[in-house]
Structures are given as C-alpha cells and as structure tokens.
Amino acid sequence: MFFSIKNLSLSLIFFTVLLTWSDCVYEERTVVVQISNNISQATDLMVHCKSKDDDLGAHVIPFSNTWQFHFRPNFWGTTLYFCKMVW
C-alpha cells in the first residue's frame, strides 16, 4: 500500500506545522500609498497607478490635495505598483 496510516499522519502533522508557521511568519498587513500635490497653486497633478493585476485608473489631484490607495502585498512581498504622474 502506497499510503500507510503512519505516512498519512506524518504528512498531516507536517502540513499543520507548515500552515501554523506560515501564519506566524506572514503577517497580513496593508500598505497605504498617499500622493500629495504640492507643485504650485495653479497646477493639477494627474496620477495613473496600476499593478500587474489592478488598474486604479487616472486621478486628478488639485493643488494642496491628496489621493491615496491601499493594497495587501502578496505572500512573497513582491507586489509592485507603478504610477505615472503628469503636471
């Protein structure tokens, strides 16, 4: 028999420990990105942010205002957002 009770029990224990360890190591957190327009009084800032999976669209930020978004990084912490800014 390929799977014995002993191997199955050891596998379940291993996966339980692995899941517990990953919950301890990977702390779910939220990253907040805040973009402010402090260029000049007569200048609007246009911002377009996106990642591989999400396109947040274009946003116009008037002088002395801010715009923000938040995201949760992936398990490996390699989530990237790119923002194009035009003024």
N, CA, C and O atoms as a CHARMM CRD file, in Angstrom:
* protein
*
  348
    1    1 MET  N      0.84700  -1.18400   0.00000 PROA 1      0.00000
    2    1 MET  CA     0.00000   0.00000   0.00000 PROA 1      0.00000
    3    1 MET  C      0.88700   1.24100   0.00000 PROA 1      0.00000
    4    1 MET  O      1.80000   1.36200   0.81700 PROA 1      0.00000
    5    2 PHE  N      0.60700   2.17400  -0.93600 PROA 2      0.00000
    6    2 PHE  CA     1.45100   3.36400  -1.10500 PROA 2      0.00000
    7    2 PHE  C      1.36700   4.30100   0.09100 PROA 2      0.00000
    8    2 PHE  O      2.39700   4.76500   0.58100 PROA 2      0.00000
    9    3 PHE  N      0.15900   4.58700   0.57100 PROA 3      0.00000
   10    3 PHE  CA    -0.02000   5.45200   1.73500 PROA 3      0.00000
   11    3 PHE  C     -0.33700   4.59400   2.95600 PROA 3      0.00000
   12    3 PHE  O     -1.33100   3.86800   2.97900 PROA 3      0.00000
   13    4 SER  N      0.50200   4.68500   3.94500 PROA 4      0.00000
   14    4 SER  CA     0.18600   3.98300   5.18500 PROA 4      0.00000
   15    4 SER  C     -0.39000   4.99800   6.16500 PROA 4      0.00000
   16    4 SER  O     -0.28700   6.20600   5.95600 PROA 4      0.00000
   17    5 ILE  N     -0.98100   4.50500   7.20800 PROA 5      0.00000
   18    5 ILE  CA    -1.54400   5.38600   8.24500 PROA 5      0.00000
   19    5 ILE  C     -0.43400   6.24900   8.84200 PROA 5      0.00000
   20    5 ILE  O     -0.64300   7.43100   9.11400 PROA 5      0.00000
   21    6 LYS  N      0.72500   5.67200   9.04300 PROA 6      0.00000
   22    6 LYS  CA     1.85000   6.40300   9.63000 PROA 6      0.00000
   23    6 LYS  C      2.28300   7.54200   8.70300 PROA 6      0.00000
   24    6 LYS  O      2.49300   8.66500   9.16300 PROA 6      0.00000
   25    7 ASN  N      2.41700   7.26300   7.39400 PROA 7      0.00000
   26    7 ASN  CA     2.81200   8.31500   6.45400 PROA 7      0.00000
   27    7 ASN  C      1.75300   9.39900   6.36300 PROA 7      0.00000
   28    7 ASN  O      2.08600  10.58200   6.29500 PROA 7      0.00000
   29    8 LEU  N      0.49800   9.02200   6.36200 PROA 8      0.00000
   30    8 LEU  CA    -0.58400   9.98600   6.30400 PROA 8      0.00000
   31    8 LEU  C     -0.59100  10.86500   7.55100 PROA 8      0.00000
   32    8 LEU  O     -0.78300  12.07700   7.45100 PROA 8      0.00000
   33    9 SER  N     -0.38600  10.27300   8.71400 PROA 9      0.00000
   34    9 SER  CA    -0.34400  11.03000   9.97000 PROA 9      0.00000
   35    9 SER  C      0.82900  11.99600   9.97300 PROA 9      0.00000
   36    9 SER  O      0.67100  13.15000  10.37100 PROA 9      0.00000
   37   10 LEU  N      1.98800  11.55600   9.54300 PROA 10     0.00000
   38   10 LEU  CA     3.15900  12.43100   9.48500 PROA 10     0.00000
   39   10 LEU  C      2.94200  13.57200   8.50000 PROA 10     0.00000
   40   10 LEU  O      3.35100  14.70400   8.76000 PROA 10     0.00000
   41   11 SER  N      2.30400  13.28100   7.37700 PROA 11     0.00000
   42   11 SER  CA     2.02200  14.32100   6.39200 PROA 11     0.00000
   43   11 SER  C      1.06400  15.36100   6.95100 PROA 11     0.00000
   44   11 SER  O      1.27000  16.55900   6.76000 PROA 11     0.00000
   45   12 LEU  N      0.02900  14.91800   7.63300 PROA 12     0.00000
   46   12 LEU  CA    -0.92500  15.86000   8.23100 PROA 12     0.00000
   47   12 LEU  C     -0.26600  16.72200   9.29100 PROA 12     0.00000
   48   12 LEU  O     -0.52900  17.92100   9.37600 PROA 12     0.00000
   49   13 ILE  N      0.58200  16.11600  10.09300 PROA 13     0.00000
   50   13 ILE  CA     1.30900  16.88700  11.12100 PROA 13     0.00000
   51   13 ILE  C      2.22300  17.90600  10.45000 PROA 13     0.00000
   52   13 ILE  O      2.28500  19.05900  10.87800 PROA 13     0.00000
   53   14 PHE  N      2.93500  17.48800   9.39900 PROA 14     0.00000
   54   14 PHE  CA     3.83200  18.39500   8.68700 PROA 14     0.00000
   55   14 PHE  C      3.06900  19.59100   8.11800 PROA 14     0.00000
   56   14 PHE  O      3.50100  20.73100   8.28600 PROA 14     0.00000
   57   15 PHE  N      1.93800  19.34600   7.44600 PROA 15     0.00000
   58   15 PHE  CA     1.16200  20.43300   6.85600 PROA 15     0.00000
   59   15 PHE  C      0.55200  21.34000   7.92100 PROA 15     0.00000
   60   15 PHE  O      0.44400  22.54800   7.71300 PROA 15     0.00000
   61   16 THR  N      0.15800  20.78100   9.03900 PROA 16     0.00000
   62   16 THR  CA    -0.36700  21.59900  10.13000 PROA 16     0.00000
   63   16 THR  C      0.71700  22.52900  10.66600 PROA 16     0.00000
   64   16 THR  O      0.46800  23.71300  10.89600 PROA 16     0.00000
   65   17 VAL  N      1.91500  21.99200  10.86300 PROA 17     0.00000
   66   17 VAL  CA     3.03800  22.81500  11.34000 PROA 17     0.00000
   67   17 VAL  C      3.39000  23.86700  10.29600 PROA 17     0.00000
   68   17 VAL  O      3.64400  25.02000  10.64400 PROA 17     0.00000
   69   18 LEU  N      3.40800  23.48700   9.02400 PROA 18     0.00000
   70   18 LEU  CA     3.72700  24.42400   7.95300 PROA 18     0.00000
   71   18 LEU  C      2.72000  25.56100   7.89500 PROA 18     0.00000
   72   18 LEU  O      3.11600  26.72000   7.77500 PROA 18     0.00000
   73   19 LEU  N      1.43500  25.26300   7.97600 PROA 19     0.00000
   74   19 LEU  CA     0.41700  26.31000   7.94300 PROA 19     0.00000
   75   19 LEU  C      0.50500  27.21800   9.16200 PROA 19     0.00000
   76   19 LEU  O      0.33900  28.43300   9.04600 PROA 19     0.00000
   77   20 THR  N      0.76000  26.64500  10.31500 PROA 20     0.00000
   78   20 THR  CA     0.92000  27.45000  11.53000 PROA 20     0.00000
   79   20 THR  C      2.13400  28.35300  11.40900 PROA 20     0.00000
   80   20 THR  O      2.07200  29.52900  11.76600 PROA 20     0.00000
   81   21 TRP  N      3.23700  27.81300  10.90900 PROA 21     0.00000
   82   21 TRP  CA     4.46000  28.60000  10.75000 PROA 21     0.00000
   83   21 TRP  C      4.24700  29.72100   9.74000 PROA 21     0.00000
   84   21 TRP  O      4.70200  30.84300   9.96300 PROA 21     0.00000
   85   22 SER  N      3.55600  29.43400   8.62600 PROA 22     0.00000
   86   22 SER  CA     3.35300  30.46400   7.61300 PROA 22     0.00000
   87   22 SER  C      2.46100  31.58000   8.14900 PROA 22     0.00000
   88   22 SER  O      2.64900  32.74100   7.78500 PROA 22     0.00000
   89   23 ASP  N      1.49900  31.25500   9.00200 PROA 23     0.00000
   90   23 ASP  CA     0.67200  32.30300   9.60400 PROA 23     0.00000
   91   23 ASP  C      1.49600  33.18600  10.52800 PROA 23     0.00000
   92   23 ASP  O      1.25400  34.39000  10.61200 PROA 23     0.00000
   93   24 CYS  N      2.46300  32.60300  11.21800 PROA 24     0.00000
   94   24 CYS  CA     3.31000  33.38700  12.12600 PROA 24     0.00000
   95   24 CYS  C      4.28500  34.25500  11.34700 PROA 24     0.00000
   96   24 CYS  O      4.51800  35.40700  11.71300 PROA 24     0.00000
   97   25 VAL  N      4.85900  33.71400  10.27600 PROA 25     0.00000
   98   25 VAL  CA     5.86300  34.43800   9.50800 PROA 25     0.00000
   99   25 VAL  C      5.21800  35.49600   8.63100 PROA 25     0.00000
  100   25 VAL  O      5.70700  36.62300   8.56200 PROA 25     0.00000
  101   26 TYR  N      4.12800  35.15100   7.95900 PROA 26     0.00000
  102   26 TYR  CA     3.46300  36.08600   7.06900 PROA 26     0.00000
  103   26 TYR  C      2.38000  36.82400   7.83700 PROA 26     0.00000
  104   26 TYR  O      1.28500  36.30800   8.05800 PROA 26     0.00000
  105   27 GLU  N      2.70400  38.00300   8.22300 PROA 27     0.00000
  106   27 GLU  CA     1.75600  38.83700   8.95000 PROA 27     0.00000
  107   27 GLU  C      0.99200  39.66100   7.92600 PROA 27     0.00000
  108   27 GLU  O      1.58200  40.48200   7.22300 PROA 27     0.00000
  109   28 GLU  N     -0.30600  39.45000   7.83800 PROA 28     0.00000
  110   28 GLU  CA    -1.09800  40.16800   6.84900 PROA 28     0.00000
  111   28 GLU  C     -1.09800  41.65800   7.19600 PROA 28     0.00000
  112   28 GLU  O     -1.50100  42.05700   8.28900 PROA 28     0.00000
  113   29 ARG  N     -0.64800  42.45100   6.26100 PROA 29     0.00000
  114   29 ARG  CA    -0.56400  43.89100   6.50700 PROA 29     0.00000
  115   29 ARG  C     -1.09600  44.63500   5.29000 PROA 29     0.00000
  116   29 ARG  O     -1.18800  44.08000   4.19500 PROA 29     0.00000
  117   30 THR  N     -1.43300  45.86000   5.49400 PROA 30     0.00000
  118   30 THR  CA    -1.92800  46.71100   4.43000 PROA 30     0.00000
  119   30 THR  C     -0.94400  47.84800   4.22300 PROA 30     0.00000
  120   30 THR  O     -0.50100  48.48000   5.18200 PROA 30     0.00000
  121   31 VAL  N     -0.60800  48.10300   2.97300 PROA 31     0.00000
  122   31 VAL  CA     0.27400  49.21000   2.61900 PROA 31     0.00000
  123   31 VAL  C     -0.60000  50.34900   2.11600 PROA 31     0.00000
  124   31 VAL  O     -1.48000  50.14100   1.28100 PROA 31     0.00000
  125   32 VAL  N     -0.36200  51.54100   2.62000 PROA 32     0.00000
  126   32 VAL  CA    -1.10900  52.72400   2.19400 PROA 32     0.00000
  127   32 VAL  C     -0.16000  53.62700   1.41800 PROA 32     0.00000
  128   32 VAL  O      0.91400  53.98100   1.90400 PROA 32     0.00000
  129   33 VAL  N     -0.56800  53.99500   0.20300 PROA 33     0.00000
  130   33 VAL  CA     0.20900  54.91500  -0.63500 PROA 33     0.00000
  131   33 VAL  C     -0.57100  56.21400  -0.69800 PROA 33     0.00000
  132   33 VAL  O     -1.74100  56.22500  -1.07900 PROA 33     0.00000
  133   34 GLN  N      0.07700  57.30900  -0.32500 PROA 34     0.00000
  134   34 GLN  CA    -0.57700  58.60900  -0.33000 PROA 34     0.00000
  135   34 GLN  C      0.23000  59.54600  -1.22700 PROA 34     0.00000
  136   34 GLN  O      1.43700  59.70700  -1.04700 PROA 34     0.00000
  137   35 ILE  N     -0.45100  60.16100  -2.19400 PROA 35     0.00000
  138   35 ILE  CA     0.19200  61.07300  -3.13600 PROA 35     0.00000
  139   35 ILE  C     -0.40700  62.45700  -2.94400 PROA 35     0.00000
  140   35 ILE  O     -1.62400  62.63000  -2.99800 PROA 35     0.00000
  141   36 SER  N      0.45500  63.43700  -2.72000 PROA 36     0.00000
  142   36 SER  CA     0.01800  64.81600  -2.47700 PROA 36     0.00000
  143   36 SER  C      0.48700  65.72200  -3.60900 PROA 36     0.00000
  144   36 SER  O      1.56100  65.52400  -4.17800 PROA 36     0.00000
  145   37 ASN  N     -0.33200  66.71400  -3.92500 PROA 37     0.00000
  146   37 ASN  CA     0.04000  67.71700  -4.92600 PROA 37     0.00000
  147   37 ASN  C      0.45300  68.98800  -4.20600 PROA 37     0.00000
  148   37 ASN  O     -0.38400  69.72400  -3.68200 PROA 37     0.00000
  149   38 ASN  N      1.75800  69.23200  -4.18800 PROA 38     0.00000
  150   38 ASN  CA     2.30500  70.46700  -3.61400 PROA 38     0.00000
  151   38 ASN  C      3.17200  71.17200  -4.65200 PROA 38     0.00000
  152   38 ASN  O      4.15200  71.83100  -4.30600 PROA 38     0.00000
  153   39 ILE  N      2.80800  71.02900  -5.92800 PROA 39     0.00000
  154   39 ILE  CA     3.64000  71.57400  -7.01500 PROA 39     0.00000
  155   39 ILE  C      3.51400  73.08700  -7.07500 PROA 39     0.00000
  156   39 ILE  O      4.48800  73.79900  -6.82900 PROA 39     0.00000
  157   40 SER  N      2.33200  73.58700  -7.39700 PROA 40     0.00000
  158   40 SER  CA     2.07200  75.03200  -7.39100 PROA 40     0.00000
  159   40 SER  C      0.56400  75.23800  -7.39100 PROA 40     0.00000
  160   40 SER  O     -0.18900  74.32000  -7.71800 PROA 40     0.00000
  161   41 GLN  N      0.12600  76.41900  -7.03200 PROA 41     0.00000
  162   41 GLN  CA    -1.30400  76.66600  -6.84700 PROA 41     0.00000
  163   41 GLN  C     -2.12600  76.47100  -8.11400 PROA 41     0.00000
  164   41 GLN  O     -3.27900  76.05000  -8.02200 PROA 41     0.00000
  165   42 ALA  N     -1.59900  76.75100  -9.25500 PROA 42     0.00000
  166   42 ALA  CA    -2.38200  76.67100 -10.49100 PROA 42     0.00000
  167   42 ALA  C     -2.17600  75.34600 -11.23300 PROA 42     0.00000
  168   42 ALA  O     -2.59100  75.21300 -12.38400 PROA 42     0.00000
  169   43 THR  N     -1.54200  74.37100 -10.58600 PROA 43     0.00000
  170   43 THR  CA    -1.18700  73.13600 -11.28100 PROA 43     0.00000
  171   43 THR  C     -1.90600  71.93200 -10.69300 PROA 43     0.00000
  172   43 THR  O     -1.80100  71.65500  -9.49800 PROA 43     0.00000
  173   44 ASP  N     -2.63600  71.21900 -11.54400 PROA 44     0.00000
  174   44 ASP  CA    -3.23300  69.94100 -11.15100 PROA 44     0.00000
  175   44 ASP  C     -2.24000  68.82600 -11.44800 PROA 44     0.00000
  176   44 ASP  O     -1.46500  68.91000 -12.40100 PROA 44     0.00000
  177   45 LEU  N     -2.26900  67.80400 -10.64300 PROA 45     0.00000
  178   45 LEU  CA    -1.41600  66.63700 -10.82800 PROA 45     0.00000
  179   45 LEU  C     -2.28800  65.47000 -11.27100 PROA 45     0.00000
  180   45 LEU  O     -3.23700  65.10400 -10.57800 PROA 45     0.00000
  181   46 MET  N     -1.96900  64.88300 -12.42900 PROA 46     0.00000
  182   46 MET  CA    -2.70700  63.71200 -12.89000 PROA 46     0.00000
  183   46 MET  C     -1.86800  62.47400 -12.58700 PROA 46     0.00000
  184   46 MET  O     -0.69000  62.40300 -12.93700 PROA 46     0.00000
  185   47 VAL  N     -2.50000  61.49900 -11.92800 PROA 47     0.00000
  186   47 VAL  CA    -1.81600  60.28400 -11.49200 PROA 47     0.00000
  187   47 VAL  C     -2.56700  59.07600 -12.02300 PROA 47     0.00000
  188   47 VAL  O     -3.79400  59.00800 -11.94100 PROA 47     0.00000
  189   48 HSD  N     -1.82100  58.12200 -12.57000 PROA 48     0.00000
  190   48 HSD  CA    -2.41300  56.85900 -13.03000 PROA 48     0.00000
  191   48 HSD  C     -1.55400  55.73200 -12.47200 PROA 48     0.00000
  192   48 HSD  O     -0.41100  55.55000 -12.89000 PROA 48     0.00000
  193   49 CYS  N     -2.11500  54.96800 -11.51300 PROA 49     0.00000
  194   49 CYS  CA    -1.38100  53.89000 -10.85100 PROA 49     0.00000
  195   49 CYS  C     -1.96300  52.54300 -11.23400 PROA 49     0.00000
  196   49 CYS  O     -3.17600  52.39000 -11.38200 PROA 49     0.00000
  197   50 LYS  N     -1.06500  51.55700 -11.39300 PROA 50     0.00000
  198   50 LYS  CA    -1.51500  50.20300 -11.68700 PROA 50     0.00000
  199   50 LYS  C     -0.45000  49.19800 -11.29200 PROA 50     0.00000
  200   50 LYS  O      0.73400  49.51000 -11.16700 PROA 50     0.00000
  201   51 SER  N     -0.92300  47.98400 -11.10100 PROA 51     0.00000
  202   51 SER  CA    -0.03800  46.84900 -10.85200 PROA 51     0.00000
  203   51 SER  C     -0.28500  45.84200 -11.97100 PROA 51     0.00000
  204   51 SER  O     -1.02400  46.11600 -12.91700 PROA 51     0.00000
  205   52 LYS  N      0.33400  44.69100 -11.85200 PROA 52     0.00000
  206   52 LYS  CA     0.12000  43.63700 -12.84300 PROA 52     0.00000
  207   52 LYS  C     -1.35600  43.21900 -12.88400 PROA 52     0.00000
  208   52 LYS  O     -1.88200  42.88400 -13.94600 PROA 52     0.00000
  209   53 ASP  N     -2.01400  43.24200 -11.72500 PROA 53     0.00000
  210   53 ASP  CA    -3.38600  42.75300 -11.61400 PROA 53     0.00000
  211   53 ASP  C     -4.45100  43.83700 -11.52000 PROA 53     0.00000
  212   53 ASP  O     -5.60600  43.59000 -11.86600 PROA 53     0.00000
  213   54 ASP  N     -4.09500  45.01400 -11.06600 PROA 54     0.00000
  214   54 ASP  CA    -5.08600  46.06800 -10.81200 PROA 54     0.00000
  215   54 ASP  C     -4.70400  47.36400 -11.50700 PROA 54     0.00000
  216   54 ASP  O     -3.56000  47.81200 -11.43000 PROA 54     0.00000
  217   55 ASP  N     -5.68500  47.96400 -12.19100 PROA 55     0.00000
  218   55 ASP  CA    -5.51800  49.28700 -12.78400 PROA 55     0.00000
  219   55 ASP  C     -6.43100  50.22700 -12.00600 PROA 55     0.00000
  220   55 ASP  O     -7.65300  50.08500 -12.04800 PROA 55     0.00000
  221   56 LEU  N     -5.84600  51.17500 -11.30400 PROA 56     0.00000
  222   56 LEU  CA    -6.62600  52.07000 -10.44500 PROA 56     0.00000
  223   56 LEU  C     -7.18500  53.26500 -11.19300 PROA 56     0.00000
  224   56 LEU  O     -7.92400  54.06000 -10.61100 PROA 56     0.00000
  225   57 GLY  N     -6.85200  53.41300 -12.46500 PROA 57     0.00000
  226   57 GLY  CA    -7.38900  54.49800 -13.27400 PROA 57     0.00000
  227   57 GLY  C     -6.64400  55.80400 -13.05000 PROA 57     0.00000
  228   57 GLY  O     -5.75700  55.90300 -12.20300 PROA 57     0.00000
  229   58 ALA  N     -7.03200  56.80100 -13.83700 PROA 58     0.00000
  230   58 ALA  CA    -6.41500  58.12900 -13.74500 PROA 58     0.00000
  231   58 ALA  C     -7.16500  58.97500 -12.71600 PROA 58     0.00000
  232   58 ALA  O     -8.39100  58.92000 -12.61900 PROA 58     0.00000
  233   59 HSD  N     -6.41700  59.74300 -11.96700 PROA 59     0.00000
  234   59 HSD  CA    -6.98900  60.62900 -10.94700 PROA 59     0.00000
  235   59 HSD  C     -6.32700  61.98800 -11.05400 PROA 59     0.00000
  236   59 HSD  O     -5.11100  62.09200 -11.21900 PROA 59     0.00000
  237   60 VAL  N     -7.14300  63.03100 -10.95700 PROA 60     0.00000
  238   60 VAL  CA    -6.63100  64.40200 -10.97500 PROA 60     0.00000
  239   60 VAL  C     -6.62200  64.90600  -9.54200 PROA 60     0.00000
  240   60 VAL  O     -7.64200  64.89500  -8.85200 PROA 60     0.00000
  241   61 ILE  N     -5.44700  65.34700  -9.11100 PROA 61     0.00000
  242   61 ILE  CA    -5.29100  65.84800  -7.73900 PROA 61     0.00000
  243   61 ILE  C     -5.05000  67.35100  -7.81600 PROA 61     0.00000
  244   61 ILE  O     -3.99800  67.77800  -8.29100 PROA 61     0.00000
  245   62 PRO  N     -6.00500  68.16200  -7.35800 PROA 62     0.00000
  246   62 PRO  CA    -5.79300  69.60900  -7.32900 PROA 62     0.00000
  247   62 PRO  C     -4.69000  69.98800  -6.33000 PROA 62     0.00000
  248   62 PRO  O     -4.32000  69.19900  -5.46100 PROA 62     0.00000
  249   63 PHE  N     -4.18700  71.19500  -6.47500 PROA 63     0.00000
  250   63 PHE  CA    -3.14800  71.68600  -5.56500 PROA 63     0.00000
  251   63 PHE  C     -3.60000  71.56800  -4.11000 PROA 63     0.00000
  252   63 PHE  O     -4.75600  71.83900  -3.78400 PROA 63     0.00000
  253   64 SER  N     -2.69200  71.16700  -3.25800 PROA 64     0.00000
  254   64 SER  CA    -2.89400  71.07200  -1.81500 PROA 64     0.00000
  255   64 SER  C     -3.86500  69.94900  -1.41300 PROA 64     0.00000
  256   64 SER  O     -4.37900  69.94300  -0.29500 PROA 64     0.00000
  257   65 ASN  N     -4.10900  69.01300  -2.31700 PROA 65     0.00000
  258   65 ASN  CA    -4.94300  67.86000  -2.00600 PROA 65     0.00000
  259   65 ASN  C     -4.12200  66.57900  -2.10300 PROA 65     0.00000
  260   65 ASN  O     -2.99800  66.57200  -2.60500 PROA 65     0.00000
  261   66 THR  N     -4.71400  65.50200  -1.61200 PROA 66     0.00000
  262   66 THR  CA    -4.04700  64.20400  -1.67500 PROA 66     0.00000
  263   66 THR  C     -5.01400  63.15600  -2.21000 PROA 66     0.00000
  264   66 THR  O     -6.23200  63.32800  -2.18100 PROA 66     0.00000
  265   67 TRP  N     -4.43700  62.07900  -2.69300 PROA 67     0.00000
  266   67 TRP  CA    -5.18500  60.89500  -3.10700 PROA 67     0.00000
  267   67 TRP  C     -4.43300  59.69900  -2.56900 PROA 67     0.00000
  268   67 TRP  O     -3.20200  59.68800  -2.56000 PROA 67     0.00000
  269   68 GLN  N     -5.15500  58.70300  -2.12600 PROA 68     0.00000
  270   68 GLN  CA    -4.47800  57.53500  -1.57600 PROA 68     0.00000
  271   68 GLN  C     -5.16700  56.24800  -1.99600 PROA 68     0.00000
  272   68 GLN  O     -6.34900  56.23000  -2.33800 PROA 68     0.00000
  273   69 PHE  N     -4.38000  55.15700  -1.95800 PROA 69     0.00000
  274   69 PHE  CA    -4.92300  53.82500  -2.18000 PROA 69     0.00000
  275   69 PHE  C     -4.16900  52.87000  -1.26600 PROA 69     0.00000
  276   69 PHE  O     -3.09600  53.19200  -0.75500 PROA 69     0.00000
  277   70 HSD  N     -4.74000  51.70800  -1.07400 PROA 70     0.00000
  278   70 HSD  CA    -4.10300  50.71400  -0.22100 PROA 70     0.00000
  279   70 HSD  C     -4.17000  49.34300  -0.87800 PROA 70     0.00000
  280   70 HSD  O     -5.03700  49.06900  -1.70800 PROA 70     0.00000
  281   71 PHE  N     -3.24000  48.50000  -0.48800 PROA 71     0.00000
  282   71 PHE  CA    -3.21100  47.13500  -1.00700 PROA 71     0.00000
  283   71 PHE  C     -2.53100  46.23200   0.00800 PROA 71     0.00000
  284   71 PHE  O     -1.83300  46.68500   0.91500 PROA 71     0.00000
  285   72 ARG  N     -2.76000  44.94400  -0.17700 PROA 72     0.00000
  286   72 ARG  CA    -2.08400  43.93900   0.64400 PROA 72     0.00000
  287   72 ARG  C     -1.02400  43.26300  -0.21700 PROA 72     0.00000
  288   72 ARG  O     -1.34400  42.71500  -1.27100 PROA 72     0.00000
  289   73 PRO  N      0.22900  43.29600   0.21700 PROA 73     0.00000
  290   73 PRO  CA     1.28600  42.63500  -0.56400 PROA 73     0.00000
  291   73 PRO  C      1.03100  41.13700  -0.66200 PROA 73     0.00000
  292   73 PRO  O      0.38500  40.54100   0.20100 PROA 73     0.00000
  293   74 ASN  N      1.55100  40.54200  -1.72900 PROA 74     0.00000
  294   74 ASN  CA     1.41900  39.09300  -1.87000 PROA 74     0.00000
  295   74 ASN  C      2.28700  38.38000  -0.83100 PROA 74     0.00000
  296   74 ASN  O      3.02100  39.02600  -0.08400 PROA 74     0.00000
  297   75 PHE  N      2.20300  37.07100  -0.78800 PROA 75     0.00000
  298   75 PHE  CA     2.90700  36.27300   0.23200 PROA 75     0.00000
  299   75 PHE  C      4.40400  36.54400   0.24200 PROA 75     0.00000
  300   75 PHE  O      5.02000  36.58500   1.30700 PROA 75     0.00000
  301   76 TRP  N      4.99600  36.73000  -0.93900 PROA 76     0.00000
  302   76 TRP  CA     6.44100  36.93300  -1.03300 PROA 76     0.00000
  303   76 TRP  C      6.85000  38.38700  -0.83100 PROA 76     0.00000
  304   76 TRP  O      8.04400  38.67900  -0.76500 PROA 76     0.00000
  305   77 GLY  N      5.90500  39.29100  -0.73300 PROA 77     0.00000
  306   77 GLY  CA     6.21600  40.70900  -0.53100 PROA 77     0.00000
  307   77 GLY  C      6.74500  41.38600  -1.78500 PROA 77     0.00000
  308   77 GLY  O      7.49000  42.36200  -1.69600 PROA 77     0.00000
  309   78 THR  N      6.36600  40.87700  -2.95200 PROA 78     0.00000
  310   78 THR  CA     6.89400  41.42600  -4.20100 PROA 78     0.00000
  311   78 THR  C      5.84100  42.18400  -5.00600 PROA 78     0.00000
  312   78 THR  O      6.03900  42.40600  -6.20100 PROA 78     0.00000
  313   79 THR  N      4.74800  42.58200  -4.40100 PROA 79     0.00000
  314   79 THR  CA     3.70900  43.33200  -5.10900 PROA 79     0.00000
  315   79 THR  C      4.26500  44.68600  -5.53300 PROA 79     0.00000
  316   79 THR  O      4.83200  45.41400  -4.71800 PROA 79     0.00000
  317   80 LEU  N      4.10000  45.01900  -6.80800 PROA 80     0.00000
  318   80 LEU  CA     4.60500  46.28600  -7.34200 PROA 80     0.00000
  319   80 LEU  C      3.47500  47.10000  -7.93800 PROA 80     0.00000
  320   80 LEU  O      2.62100  46.56300  -8.64400 PROA 80     0.00000
  321   81 TYR  N      3.46700  48.39100  -7.66000 PROA 81     0.00000
  322   81 TYR  CA     2.57400  49.33500  -8.30900 PROA 81     0.00000
  323   81 TYR  C      3.43700  50.36400  -9.01600 PROA 81     0.00000
  324   81 TYR  O      4.48400  50.76900  -8.51000 PROA 81     0.00000
  325   82 PHE  N      2.98900  50.77900 -10.18200 PROA 82     0.00000
  326   82 PHE  CA     3.67600  51.81000 -10.93500 PROA 82     0.00000
  327   82 PHE  C      2.71900  52.97400 -11.10100 PROA 82     0.00000
  328   82 PHE  O      1.54600  52.77600 -11.41800 PROA 82     0.00000
  329   83 CYS  N      3.21300  54.19600 -10.88800 PROA 83     0.00000
  330   83 CYS  CA     2.38000  55.37800 -11.02100 PROA 83     0.00000
  331   83 CYS  C      3.00900  56.35000 -12.00300 PROA 83     0.00000
  332   83 CYS  O      4.17300  56.72600 -11.86500 PROA 83     0.00000
  333   84 LYS  N      2.22800  56.75200 -12.99200 PROA 84     0.00000
  334   84 LYS  CA     2.65700  57.77400 -13.95600 PROA 84     0.00000
  335   84 LYS  C      2.04600  59.08200 -13.49200 PROA 84     0.00000
  336   84 LYS  O      0.85200  59.15500 -13.20000 PROA 84     0.00000
  337   85 MET  N      2.87200  60.11300 -13.42700 PROA 85     0.00000
  338   85 MET  CA     2.40000  61.42900 -12.96700 PROA 85     0.00000
  339   85 MET  C      2.69100  62.47900 -14.03500 PROA 85     0.00000
  340   85 MET  O      3.79400  62.55800 -14.57400 PROA 85     0.00000
  341   86 VAL  N      1.66900  63.28100 -14.32200 PROA 86     0.00000
  342   86 VAL  CA     1.78800  64.34300 -15.32100 PROA 86     0.00000
  343   86 VAL  C      1.26100  65.62300 -14.69500 PROA 86     0.00000
  344   86 VAL  O      0.22200  65.62800 -14.03400 PROA 86     0.00000
  345   87 TRP  N      2.00500  66.72300 -14.91600 PROA 87     0.00000
  346   87 TRP  CA     1.54500  68.02600 -14.44500 PROA 87     0.00000
  347   87 TRP  C      1.88000  69.09500 -15.44300 PROA 87     0.00000
  348   87 TRP  O      1.57100  70.26600 -15.22100 PROA 87     0.00000
